[in-house]
Amino acid sequence: MWLRLFRESLAFAWNAIVMNKLRTFLSLLGVMVGIFVISAVFAVVDSMEENLISSFEMLDDDVFFIQKWPWNFGEDYPWWKYIQRREPTIRECRELESRLNLAESVAFQMKGMYSLKAGDNMMPNITLAAVSHNFHEVISLNLGIGRLFNGSESASGAPVAVIGSDVATELFGTEEALGKKFKVKGIKLEVIGILEKEGASIVSAGMDEFVMVPALLGPKFFDVHSSEGNSIFVKCKDGVEMAELKDEIIQQYRSVRRVRPADDDDFSVNQIDMLTGMISAIFTQVELGGWFIAIFAILVGCFSIANIMFVSVRERTRIIGIQKALGAKSSFILIQFLFESIALCVFGAVLALLAIQFLILVINLAGLGITLSVSLYRVGLAMSIAVVSGLIAGIAPALSAANMPPVDAMRSN
């Protein structure tokens, strides 16, 4: 019986669409717009969040970053305190490394944006990082060809560089880049390694537009007394709790900097979880904004669906009377119209999802630097919204049909 009831409800809903195409389409438009907005917001939010988080994959979860600025500010933001802080230095990195017992590796980085030149080819605003010898132990580097710095090159600050794949292509074209030289601030650097191509994210070109030189070569590019963006990387040993290592870092780095016991820390110990958590919080707010807009569209759609259902009740009044005269219960009539209302909303949701898939296909083919998609979970959520909308929109018409006296229904014209 329930299967027959469901089949008949689908048939009535389909008949309403076929017989009154324009009226039904306009009535479904509110539900379609609501589902379309929510699906579009989900697609953009999920894809951008995934792209942003994936851009930090090279930063492992078990690494702390000692820096001047925190990645996540508290409610009280004493900006003047942060401005007065000192940047970490390579001397402090070495001293801290000798004091830590729970760290597997400690590395240093100083970076800035510079123009590169090789012959007639030039690349502006490329990230150049002066890093310590064990930088690859704390940051995941995928070396394509060549090698990293050896011990003597790092110790002497030799003019050598490991470059990203895009840098190699732009500066040297199809020629073999290994062994070639290029200039940064008039200083010649020899290419000893090229990183594998990783692809750009929505925030940067990543390691593809990146140049890495020994840390002791840094003073030739940077003003070490006023540089900004220095970092000390500390990787945790296997089996050691991150909280324990963080406590040890704070204790020992305060000692390295000779911070008095009563004074606040003059540095920040950051972790990748802070960034991913902040990104998730931002996109959660964006998603809530999308819900706010979509709910109004869905409510308008619910009123439109309710209007269709009242018309349907009016057109089938005599049929309702005959069904009741033959013994159909009020609950049967109620469920029949609810199923029909739900079916109409589901049709609208399917049309909206097809439209959003077409839009996603067009955007992805356009090559805008971001790949959009709608997960199965989000599709299921959209269909659930359609079902709930159908229940809300159909409850009043279904109740009016279920409570209709059979004799009066059969006498109606």
C-alpha positions in Angstrom: 0.0 0.0 0.0 2.8 2.4 0.9 4.6 1.7 -2.3 1.4 2.3 -4.3 0.8 5.5 -2.3 4.3 6.7 -3.1 3.9 5.9 -6.8 0.6 7.7 -7.0 2.0 10.7 -5.3 4.9 10.9 -7.7 2.5 10.5 -10.6 0.3 13.4 -9.3 3.4 15.6 -8.8 4.7 14.8 -12.3 1.3 15.5 -13.7 1.3 18.9 -12.0 4.6 19.7 -13.6 3.6 18.4 -17.1 0.2 20.0 -17.2 1.1 23.3 -15.7 4.8 23.8 -16.7 5.1 27.6 -16.2 3.0 27.7 -13.0 4.9 24.8 -11.5 8.3 26.1 -12.6 7.7 29.6 -11.1 6.4 28.0 -7.9 9.5 25.7 -7.7 11.8 28.7 -8.4 12.1 29.7 -4.7 13.2 26.2 -3.7 15.5 25.9 -6.6 17.2 29.3 -5.8 17.5 28.3 -2.2 19.1 24.9 -3.0 21.3 26.5 -5.7 22.6 29.2 -3.3 23.4 26.7 -0.5 25.0 24.3 -3.0 27.1 27.1 -4.6 28.2 28.3 -1.1 29.1 24.8 -0.1 31.1 24.2 -3.3 33.0 27.5 -3.0 33.6 27.2 0.8 34.6 23.5 0.8 36.8 23.9 -2.3 38.6 27.1 -1.1 39.0 25.6 2.4 40.5 22.4 1.0 42.8 24.4 -1.3 44.0 26.7 1.5 44.6 23.8 3.9 46.4 21.8 1.2 48.7 24.7 0.6 50.0 24.2 4.1 50.7 20.4 3.6 54.4 21.0 3.5 54.1 22.2 7.1 53.9 19.1 9.3 51.6 18.9 12.3 54.5 18.1 14.6 56.5 21.3 13.9 56.4 24.5 16.0 57.2 27.9 14.5 58.9 30.4 16.8 58.2 33.9 15.4 57.7 37.5 16.3 54.0 37.5 15.5 51.3 35.0 16.6 49.1 33.4 14.0 46.0 33.6 16.2 45.4 36.7 18.2 43.4 36.7 21.4 40.4 38.9 22.2 42.8 41.6 23.7 45.2 42.6 21.0 48.1 44.5 22.5 49.6 45.4 19.1 52.2 47.7 20.6 53.7 44.8 22.5 54.1 42.7 19.4 55.7 45.6 17.5 58.4 45.9 20.2 59.3 42.2 19.9 62.6 41.1 18.3 62.9 38.8 15.4 64.4 35.4 15.9 68.1 35.1 14.8 70.2 32.2 13.6 72.4 32.6 16.7 69.3 32.1 18.9 68.4 29.1 16.7 71.7 27.4 17.3 71.6 28.1 21.1 68.1 26.9 21.4 68.9 23.7 19.5 71.7 22.9 22.0 69.3 23.2 24.9 66.3 21.2 23.6 66.0 17.5 24.6 62.6 16.8 23.1 63.2 18.1 19.6 64.2 16.0 16.7 65.5 18.9 14.6 65.7 22.7 14.8 66.0 24.9 11.6 66.1 28.6 10.8 64.6 30.6 8.0 64.9 34.3 6.9 62.9 35.2 3.8 61.9 38.1 1.6 60.7 39.1 -2.0 63.3 39.8 -4.6 63.7 40.0 -8.4 65.8 37.3 -10.2 67.7 37.8 -13.4 69.4 35.4 -15.8 70.6 36.9 -19.0 67.7 38.7 -20.6 65.1 36.9 -18.5 63.8 38.4 -15.2 61.3 37.3 -12.6 60.0 40.0 -10.1 58.7 39.4 -6.6 60.0 35.9 -6.0 60.3 34.5 -2.5 64.0 34.0 -1.5 64.7 32.1 1.8 68.0 31.9 3.6 67.7 28.6 5.5 69.9 26.5 7.8 71.4 23.2 6.7 68.8 21.0 8.2 65.8 22.9 6.8 64.6 19.8 4.8 64.3 17.9 8.1 61.4 20.1 9.3 59.8 21.1 6.0 58.8 18.6 3.3 60.8 19.3 0.2 60.4 17.3 -3.0 63.7 17.6 -4.9 63.3 16.8 -8.6 66.9 16.9 -9.8 70.2 18.0 -8.3 70.9 18.2 -4.6 70.5 20.3 -1.5 73.3 22.2 0.2 76.1 20.1 1.7 77.8 20.8 5.0 80.6 22.9 3.7 78.3 25.1 1.6 76.1 25.8 4.5 79.0 26.5 6.9 80.6 28.9 4.5 77.5 30.6 3.1 78.4 29.5 -0.5 76.6 31.3 -3.3 74.5 28.3 -4.3 70.7 27.9 -4.6 67.9 25.4 -4.9 65.1 26.8 -7.0 61.5 26.0 -7.8 60.4 24.5 -11.2 58.7 27.7 -12.4 61.9 29.7 -11.6 63.9 27.3 -13.6 61.5 27.5 -16.6 61.2 31.3 -16.6 64.9 32.0 -16.1 66.4 29.3 -18.3 63.6 28.1 -20.6 64.2 24.7 -22.1 67.9 24.7 -21.2 69.2 22.5 -18.4 69.2 24.8 -15.3 71.6 22.8 -13.2 75.0 24.5 -13.0 73.6 27.7 -14.5 73.9 31.0 -12.6 71.4 33.9 -12.0 71.6 37.1 -10.1 69.7 38.4 -7.0 70.7 42.0 -5.9 73.7 41.7 -8.1 74.9 38.5 -6.4 75.5 35.5 -8.6 74.0 32.2 -7.4 74.7 28.8 -8.9 71.7 26.4 -9.3 72.5 23.1 -7.6 69.0 21.7 -7.3 65.5 22.1 -8.7 62.3 21.2 -6.7 59.5 19.1 -8.3 56.6 21.0 -9.7 53.7 21.1 -7.1 51.2 23.5 -8.7 49.9 26.8 -7.5 47.3 27.2 -4.8 44.7 30.0 -4.5 47.0 32.0 -2.2 50.4 31.5 -3.8 52.6 29.7 -6.3 54.0 27.6 -3.4 57.4 26.1 -3.9 57.3 26.5 -7.7 58.3 30.1 -7.4 60.8 29.8 -4.6 64.6 30.2 -4.1 66.5 28.7 -1.2 70.1 29.7 -0.2 72.3 28.9 2.8 71.4 30.8 5.9 74.9 32.4 6.3 74.4 33.9 2.8 71.4 35.7 4.2 73.2 38.9 5.4 74.1 39.7 1.8 70.4 40.0 0.9 68.7 40.9 4.2 69.3 43.6 6.8 69.6 41.2 9.8 68.9 44.0 12.3 65.6 45.1 10.8 64.4 42.0 8.8 60.8 40.8 9.2 59.4 37.3 9.0 62.3 35.2 10.5 61.3 31.8 11.9 62.8 29.0 13.9 61.3 25.6 13.2 61.3 22.9 15.8 60.2 19.4 14.9 59.0 17.1 17.7 60.6 13.7 18.4 58.5 10.6 17.9 56.6 9.6 21.0 56.9 13.0 22.6 53.7 15.0 23.3 53.5 18.3 21.5 52.5 20.1 24.7 55.6 18.9 26.4 57.8 20.2 23.6 56.0 23.5 23.6 56.6 24.0 27.3 60.3 23.1 26.8 60.6 25.6 23.9 59.0 28.4 25.9 61.2 27.7 28.9 64.5 27.4 27.0 63.9 30.3 24.5 63.0 32.6 27.4 66.4 31.6 28.8 68.1 32.2 25.5 66.6 35.7 25.3 67.2 36.3 29.0 63.5 37.2 29.6 62.9 37.9 33.3 60.5 35.6 35.2 57.9 38.4 35.7 58.0 39.5 32.1 55.7 38.3 29.3 57.1 36.2 26.4 58.6 38.3 23.7 58.0 35.7 21.0 55.2 33.4 19.7 55.2 29.7 19.4 52.8 28.9 16.5 51.5 25.6 15.2 49.8 24.7 11.9 46.6 23.8 13.8 46.2 27.5 14.5 46.1 28.3 10.8 43.8 25.5 9.8 41.5 26.3 12.8 41.4 30.0 11.8 40.6 29.1 8.2 37.8 26.8 9.2 36.3 29.4 11.5 36.4 32.0 8.7 34.7 29.7 6.2 32.1 28.6 8.8 31.0 32.3 9.0 30.9 32.5 5.2 28.8 29.3 5.1 26.4 30.8 7.7 26.0 33.8 5.5 25.0 31.5 2.6 22.5 29.7 4.9 21.0 33.1 5.9 20.3 34.0 2.2 19.2 30.6 1.2 16.7 30.2 4.0 14.7 33.2 2.8 14.6 31.9 -0.8 13.5 28.5 0.5 10.7 30.1 2.6 9.5 31.9 -0.5 9.6 28.5 -2.3 7.6 26.9 0.5 4.8 29.4 0.1 4.8 28.8 -3.6 4.7 25.0 -3.2 1.9 25.4 -0.6 0.0 27.4 -3.2 0.4 24.6 -5.8 -0.8 22.1 -3.2 -3.9 24.1 -2.3 -4.7 24.3 -6.1 -4.1 20.6 -6.3 -6.5 19.9 -3.4 -9.1 22.1 -5.0 -8.8 20.3 -8.4 -9.0 16.9 -6.8 -11.8 17.6 -4.2 -14.2 15.1 -5.8 -11.5 12.4 -6.0 -10.8 12.9 -2.3 -14.5 12.5 -1.6 -14.6 9.3 -3.6 -11.5 7.9 -1.8 -13.0 8.6 1.6 -16.3 7.1 0.5 -14.4 3.9 -0.5 -12.8 3.7 3.0 -9.6 5.7 2.7 -8.5 7.1 6.0 -7.7 10.7 6.7 -4.1 9.7 7.3 -3.9 8.1 3.9 -5.1 11.4 2.2 -2.7 13.4 4.5 0.3 11.3 3.5 -0.7 11.3 -0.2 -0.5 15.1 -0.4 2.6 15.3 1.8 4.4 12.9 -0.6 3.3 15.0 -3.5 4.6 18.2 -1.9 7.9 16.5 -1.1 8.2 15.1 -4.6 7.8 18.7 -6.0 10.5 20.0 -3.8 12.8 17.1 -4.7 12.2 17.9 -8.4 13.2 21.5 -7.7 16.3 20.4 -5.8 17.4 18.0 -8.6 17.1 20.9 -11.1 19.1 23.2 -8.8 21.9 20.5 -8.4 22.1 20.0 -12.1 22.4 23.8 -12.6 25.2 24.0 -10.0 27.0 21.0 -11.5 26.9 22.8 -14.9 28.2 26.0 -13.4 31.0 24.1 -11.6 32.0 22.4 -14.9 32.2 25.8 -16.6 34.3 27.3 -13.8 36.7 24.3 -13.7 37.2 24.4 -17.5 37.9 28.2 -17.3 41.1 27.4 -15.3 40.7 30.1 -12.6 43.2 28.4 -10.3 40.6 26.7 -8.1 38.8 23.4 -8.7 35.2 23.4 -7.4 33.2 20.3 -6.4 30.1 19.4 -4.4 30.6 16.4 -2.1 28.1 13.6 -1.7 27.5 14.8 1.8 26.5 18.2 0.6 24.2 16.7 -2.1 22.5 14.6 0.6 22.1 17.7 2.8 20.5 19.6 -0.1 18.1 16.7 -0.7 17.3 16.6 3.0 16.5 20.4 2.9 14.2 19.7 0.0 12.4 17.0 1.9 11.9 19.2 4.9 10.8 22.1 2.7 8.2 19.7 1.2 6.9 18.7 4.6 6.6 22.3 5.7 5.0 23.5 2.5 2.5 20.6 2.2 1.3 20.2 5.8 -1.4 22.9 5.6 -2.9 21.7 2.2 -2.6 18.1 3.3 -4.5 18.7 6.5 -7.2 20.6 4.7 -7.6 17.6 2.3 -7.5 15.0 5.1 -10.2 16.8 7.2 -12.5 17.3 4.2 -16.0 15.7 4.8 -16.5 13.1 2.1 -20.1 14.1 1.2 -19.2 17.8 0.8 -16.2 16.8 -1.2 -18.2 14.7 -3.6 -20.8 17.4 -4.1 -18.2 20.0 -5.1 -17.9 21.1 -8.7 
